[in-house]
Amino acid sequence: MQKEQSAANKTAWETKAYQAWVEAHGTPENLAEELKRTHRHLLRYWLKYIGEPAGKRALNLLGSNGRKAVSLALMGADVTVVDISEENRLYAMRTAEAAGVRIDYICADATNIPEEEKLGQYDIVLMEFGILHYFAELDPIFSTVRRRLAPKGRLLLTDFHPFARIWKSWREGQTPSDYFDKRFHEGDVAFIQLLPEEERGGLGKVMTRGWTVGDIVTAVGKAGLYVRAFEEFPSSAPGLPEFYTLVADQIEAELPPLHP
């Protein structure tokens, strides 16, 4: 199922994505100038777990338009991005060039990276915002993370809180979504709202599925990563979460089977 899901999502993310980023952030040259001023703020959720990125190797899986990757590079990190969209790659590379930094960008499915072993190991793997719902299963992506993390390397995963889709549907007057729903759903590509109304035709649909907090934490642990923190952030709706950051480290330890 992952192969079919990735194919559909690649098609959707390679239709007008570059245009959407220009609408949202300006030309790559415009964004580069902004990132020179604001890169530390853009990385604010992760710097307290990273320290100073200078001299560290960072892998940004599903790195999209490269804003976080370029920001890390501006702080001295050696950054590689893996993302499925060629339009995302083009915008990111042009932004990096305009900012005067170098990033490597591999256009590929993050669970099927060509010659993955040649990438070596990284001090940081960053995955952020609107990503896990693109995977049919979580084990393959977190296995990729573990293989690419150096000993004592760190995964930083920030994504929208699984409970957020429940309260958002309720708040919009719809029947609340099923938190435990495992079905695949077809929907609009994330950047559709960035485009003018007249430019929204002809966009492909993405295929996504939801995960619970338990699914996510279990998959990270199952991959052999040591969960250090699960930080939840509030939404504009009082008392309800919007997103989370999970921090997990690569450790060398032999663990007994979870189910002997």
C-alpha positions in Angstrom: 0.0 0.0 0.0 2.9 2.4 0.7 4.0 2.3 -3.0 0.5 3.3 -4.2 0.2 6.0 -1.5 3.6 7.4 -2.3 2.8 7.5 -6.0 -0.4 9.5 -5.5 1.2 11.9 -3.0 4.2 12.5 -5.3 1.9 13.4 -8.2 0.0 15.8 -5.9 3.1 17.4 -4.5 4.6 18.0 -8.0 1.8 20.1 -9.3 2.0 23.8 -8.5 4.0 23.3 -5.3 6.7 25.7 -6.4 4.0 28.3 -7.2 2.4 27.8 -3.8 5.7 28.5 -2.0 6.2 31.6 -4.0 2.7 32.7 -3.0 3.4 32.0 0.7 7.1 33.0 1.1 8.0 35.0 -2.0 10.7 34.0 -4.4 13.6 31.9 -3.2 15.7 35.1 -3.0 13.0 36.7 -0.9 12.9 33.8 1.5 16.6 33.6 1.7 16.8 37.2 3.0 14.1 36.4 5.5 15.8 33.3 6.8 19.0 35.2 7.3 17.1 37.3 9.8 14.7 34.7 11.3 16.4 31.3 11.1 16.9 30.9 14.9 13.2 31.7 15.5 12.2 29.2 12.9 14.1 26.5 14.7 12.9 27.5 18.2 11.1 24.2 18.9 14.3 22.2 18.4 17.3 24.2 19.4 16.9 23.5 23.1 17.3 19.8 22.2 20.0 20.3 19.6 22.3 22.9 21.2 24.3 24.8 18.6 24.0 23.0 15.2 27.4 24.1 13.9 29.5 21.1 12.8 26.6 18.6 13.2 25.2 16.4 10.4 21.4 16.8 10.1 19.0 14.8 8.0 15.6 16.5 7.3 13.2 13.8 6.2 10.2 15.1 4.3 11.9 18.5 4.3 9.5 20.1 1.9 10.5 23.6 0.7 13.7 23.6 2.7 13.0 26.4 5.2 14.2 24.4 8.2 17.2 22.8 6.3 18.4 26.2 5.1 18.0 27.6 8.6 20.1 24.8 10.0 22.7 25.3 7.3 22.8 29.0 8.2 23.8 27.9 11.7 26.7 25.8 10.4 25.1 22.4 10.1 25.8 19.9 7.3 22.3 19.3 6.0 20.7 16.7 3.7 17.0 16.8 2.8 14.9 13.8 1.6 11.5 14.7 0.1 9.3 13.1 -2.6 8.6 16.4 -4.6 10.9 17.7 -7.3 9.2 21.1 -7.1 10.0 21.2 -3.4 13.6 20.4 -4.2 13.9 23.1 -6.8 12.5 25.8 -4.5 14.7 24.6 -1.6 17.9 24.5 -3.6 17.4 27.9 -5.1 16.7 29.3 -1.6 19.9 27.7 -0.2 21.9 29.2 -3.1 20.4 32.6 -2.5 21.2 32.3 1.2 24.8 31.4 0.4 24.7 28.0 2.0 24.9 24.4 0.7 22.3 21.7 1.3 22.1 18.3 -0.3 18.6 17.4 -1.5 17.5 13.9 -2.5 14.1 13.6 -4.3 12.9 10.2 -3.1 10.4 8.4 -0.8 11.9 8.5 2.7 11.4 4.8 3.1 13.1 3.9 -0.2 16.2 6.2 -0.5 18.5 5.1 -3.4 21.8 4.0 -2.1 20.8 4.9 1.4 23.9 3.5 3.1 26.1 6.0 1.2 24.5 8.8 3.2 26.3 7.7 6.3 25.1 8.6 9.8 23.7 11.8 11.3 23.7 13.6 14.6 20.2 14.8 14.1 17.2 13.5 12.1 14.5 16.2 11.9 10.9 15.4 10.8 8.4 18.2 11.1 4.7 19.1 10.6 2.1 17.2 8.5 4.3 14.1 7.8 3.3 10.9 9.5 -0.1 10.7 7.8 1.7 10.1 4.5 2.9 6.6 5.7 0.9 3.4 5.3 3.0 1.9 8.2 5.2 3.6 10.7 7.8 0.8 11.2 9.6 1.4 7.8 10.1 5.2 8.4 11.4 4.8 11.9 13.7 2.0 10.8 15.1 4.4 8.3 15.6 6.9 11.1 17.4 4.4 13.3 19.7 3.3 10.5 20.7 6.9 9.7 21.3 8.0 13.3 24.8 7.9 14.6 25.3 6.4 18.1 23.8 9.0 20.5 22.2 10.7 17.6 18.8 12.3 18.1 15.4 12.2 16.4 13.3 15.3 16.6 9.8 14.7 15.5 7.2 17.5 15.5 3.8 16.9 14.0 0.2 17.9 14.5 -1.3 16.2 17.5 -3.5 13.2 16.7 -6.2 14.5 18.9 -6.3 17.8 17.0 -8.2 16.4 14.1 -10.9 15.3 16.5 -11.5 18.6 18.2 -11.2 20.5 14.9 -14.0 18.6 13.2 -16.1 19.1 16.3 -15.3 22.8 16.4 -16.3 23.2 12.7 -19.7 21.7 13.5 -19.0 18.3 11.9 -19.3 14.8 13.4 -16.1 14.3 15.4 -13.6 12.2 13.6 -12.8 8.7 14.9 -9.5 8.9 16.8 -8.8 5.2 16.1 -9.7 5.4 12.4 -7.2 3.3 10.4 -8.7 3.9 7.0 -7.0 5.7 4.2 -8.6 9.0 3.1 -8.3 11.1 -0.1 -8.0 14.8 0.4 -6.6 18.1 -0.9 -2.9 18.6 -1.0 -1.7 20.8 2.0 -0.7 23.8 0.0 -4.0 24.3 -1.9 -5.0 27.2 0.4 -1.8 29.1 -0.5 -2.9 29.3 -4.2 -5.4 31.8 -5.6 -8.8 30.4 -6.1 -8.4 30.4 -9.9 -5.2 28.3 -9.6 -6.6 25.5 -7.5 -8.0 23.4 -10.4 -6.1 20.4 -11.7 -4.4 19.6 -8.4 -4.0 15.9 -7.5 -5.4 14.4 -4.3 -3.2 13.0 -1.5 -3.8 9.8 0.3 -3.4 9.9 4.1 -4.2 8.0 7.3 -4.3 8.9 10.9 -2.2 7.6 13.8 -2.8 7.7 17.5 -0.2 8.9 20.1 0.1 5.3 21.1 0.9 4.2 17.6 3.6 6.8 17.2 5.4 6.3 20.5 5.2 2.5 20.1 6.7 2.6 16.6 9.6 4.8 17.8 10.3 2.5 20.7 9.9 -0.6 18.5 12.6 0.8 16.1 15.0 0.7 19.1 15.0 4.4 19.8 14.9 5.7 23.4 12.1 8.2 23.9 13.4 11.1 26.0 10.5 13.5 25.8 7.0 14.0 24.4 6.2 17.7 24.6 2.7 18.8 23.8 1.8 22.3 22.7 -1.6 24.0 23.3 -3.9 25.2 20.5 -5.9 28.4 20.3 -8.8 26.4 21.7 -8.4 26.5 25.5 -7.3 23.2 27.0 -6.7 21.3 23.7 -3.4 20.3 22.0 -2.3 21.5 18.6 1.0 19.7 18.0 3.8 17.8 19.8 7.5 17.2 19.7 8.9 13.8 20.4 12.6 13.5 21.2 14.3 10.1 20.9 17.9 9.0 21.0 19.9 6.3 19.3 21.3 4.0 22.0 23.2 0.7 21.7 21.3 -1.7 23.8 19.9 -5.3 23.4 16.3 -5.4 24.4 14.1 -8.5 24.9 11.2 -9.0 22.5 8.2 -7.0 23.4 6.1 -10.1 22.8 8.2 -13.1 23.8 
